[in-house]
Amino acid sequence: MTDRVLLDSNVLIAAIDSSRQGHLLARSLIESDPRALSVTGQNLREFLSALTRPTSANGYGAPGDRAVADWAEITSTMEFMDETPGSRQLLTSFVSDGKATGKQVHDANLVAVAVEHGATTLITANRCHFERFAEFIEVEELF
């Protein structure tokens, strides 16, 4: 059985942005990692938000059709993991247990969906955002 791995949105963005730290590592990961790489609806929303946001607001200013095409290209071989009643229940338990507040809820949602779908690992460029979930999922840093 192949390990199922969830990629954080920052890994997906690094894979398409050649000026970003970790670009070559992200490309290599996506093109040759033998594990089952996965994404979620949260990744889709974050990716499209970052790509279409104006450059003056820390985005890429890409037109919508280009952002959607980039998403399709970068995730074409990946599994899509949907949110489920189980992942929503786990997310709410993370919040009620104090593991996530404010913007951390977005990261908690990624973990909840990954755990619900049996992912063993989450790969990110921001390990510190996910360390609080180490008892639920292994966290690998991209670089």
N, C-alpha and C positions, 0 to 999 in steps of 0.2 A: 504494500500500500504506500502511495506517495504522500508525503507530508503536505498538508494544505497550509498556505502562507497568505496572509493579507498584507497588501502594500499600503502604506500611508500615502496620502495625496501628494506630499512633498517628494516622494520617490518618483511618482508619475510625472510631476512637473519637471523634476531634474532630468528625466529621460528625454524630454523634448527641448529643453533649454541648454544649448551647448555652452553658455556662459556661466551656468550654475555649478557650484561646487558639487562634486559627485555625479556629474553628467555621464561620464564614461562608465562609472560603476553601475549607475542605474540602467544604462543601456545594456550592459553586459548581463546584469541580473535578469532583466526582462527577456533578453534574447537567448540565454543559455542556462539559467538555473533549472535544475531537473525537478524541482518541487512544483506542486500545483499552485500557481500564483492566482490570487483572487482580488476582486475589488467589490465595493458596495455602492449603494445609492449615495451615501455620504461622500465617498470619493468623487463620484460624478458631479455632485453639486459643488464641492470645493474646487475641483479642477476647472469646471466651466466658469465659476465665479472668478477665480484668479486669472484665467486667460482673457475673459471679456472685460474685466475691470480696467479702467483707464490707467495708463502708465503713471499719471500724476497721483493716483491713489494706490500705488504699489502693485499694479497689475501689469498685464501684457498688452492691453488695448487691442486684442485680436477680434476680428469680426466673429459673430456667432457661428457661421458656417465653418470657419477655419478651426475654431475651438472644438466643435463637434467632430470634425474630421480628424483632428489630432487625438481626441479621446478614442475614436473608433480604431485608429491605427495602433495606438500604444496598448490598448487593452484587447486587441482582437483574439489573442490566444488565452485570455484569462477567464476564469469562472466568475460569474456575477452572483454575489451572495445577497439575497433579499433580507430585509428586516422581517422578523417573525414575532408572534406573540411572546415566544420565549426570550428573544433578544430584547424586546421592550421591557419585559419583567426584570431581566438582568440589569438593564440600564437604570430602571427606577430603583433597584436595590443599591446600585453603585451610588446614586445620588442620596438616597435616604441614609446610607451608611457613612456618608461624608467622604467617599472616595473621589467625588467629582462635583465641582460647583462652577457656575459661570461658563466660560469658554471651554473648560475641561470636559464639559458634558459631551462636546463633539467627539473628543478622543475616547471617552467612555463608551459612546455609541459604537465606534469602530470596534472596540474590544468586545462589546456585548454581541455584536453580529458575528464577529470572528469565532468567539467561543461557541455560540449557538450552532454554527456550521462545522464545528470540529477543527478549526484552524489551530495549529500548534504554535505558530510564530507570527509576529507582526514585524515588518521591516519598516524603519522610519529614519529620517535624517534628524529627528529630535527625540532621542531616547528619553530624555528627562520628562517629556510629556506623558510617557507611558509606564515609567518605572513603578508607579503606585499599583499597577495591575499585574505585576510580576507573578503573583500567586495564581493568576488565571491564564496567562499566555507568556511565552518566551518573547522577549523584545530584542531584536537585532538592530544595530545601527548600520546605516548604509555605508558610512565611511569611518 
